[in-house]
Amino acid sequence: MKSIILPAFFLCIASLLSSTAMAADACEVVLCMYGKTTGNDGGKECSSAERSFFNIVKKNKHGFLPSHTADARKAFLLECESANPEIISQIIGKFGRMRG
């Protein structure tokens, strides 16, 4: 039953998401990135949201800073007040320290 509900949920959400070139808001990013953590693909509707997430990168003169990047990405996702903190932790755990 879970396997039926989850894809249907993401199809409904994907239809609500805008496919414009504007930067994605935090709640849209949470929805799309959570789908990505669970193995679902939001398709082209989520490409802007995923790009917004992975464009958050922290560097210094020595290069990429994974911990600082994860912290900045988490801070962005927390802007979505309705997001479950456990879901945000899952997203950061899987994708927070990845290079964009």
N, C-alpha and C positions, 0 to 999 in steps of 0.2 A: 504494500500500500504506500509506503514511504517513497518508493521509487516512482510512483505515479504522481504523487502530490508535489514533490520537489520540482520536476521538470515543468509541471503545469504552473507552479508558482513563478518560476523564472520566465516562462512565456508571457504571463500576465504582466510582470514587472517590465520585461523587455518592451512590451508594447507601450508602456507608459513613458519609457525613457526617450529623450530627444536624441536624434542622430545628427544634431548640428555640430559644427566645428568648435563650439564654445567649450571652455573648460568645464569639466564635470563638477557638480557639487559633491560635498562629502557623503551625503546619503546615497547618491547614485554610485559613488565609488565603493562604498561599503557593500551595497547589493551585488555589484558586479564582481568585486574581489572575493566576496564570500562564495559566490557561485564558482569562481575559479578554484578556491580551496577545496570545494566539494566535488570537483571534477566535472562541473558543468560549464558550458561555454555560452556566454551571453550573446555571442555573434557580433555582428558589426555595431549593434546598439551599445555594446560595452567597450568598444575600442577607444572611445574618447575618455571614458572613466579609467580604464586601465592605463592609458597613456598619462593621464593626470597623476595617477598614483606613482608610476615609475619615473615620472619627470621630477619627483621630489628626491633630490640627491644632495648630499652634503659631502664636500671635499675640503681638503686643505692643500698646502703646497706639496705634500707628499702623496696625495691622491685620494681615492675613495675612502669615506669613513662609514663603515657599515652600521655601527651603533648609533651614530648621530643621524644617519639616514633613517633608520628604524624609528628613532624617537620623533623625528620630524613627520614621518608618515603617520605615526600613531596620533600625534597631535592634530594632524589634519583630519583623520577619521573620527576623532573625538568631537569634531565640530558638528557631527550628526548626533544631536541629542537623543534621538529615538533609537539609536543603534545599541545593541546589547554589547557590553564591554567584553564578554567572553568571545563573541564573534570577532571583535576588533583584535583581541589577543591571538586568535587563530590566524587571522590574516597576516598580522605582523610576524607571528612565529614562522609562517611559511614563506612570505614574500618581503618582509620588512627590510632585510639585510641584502637583498638581491640588487645587483646593478641593473639600472633601467635600460 
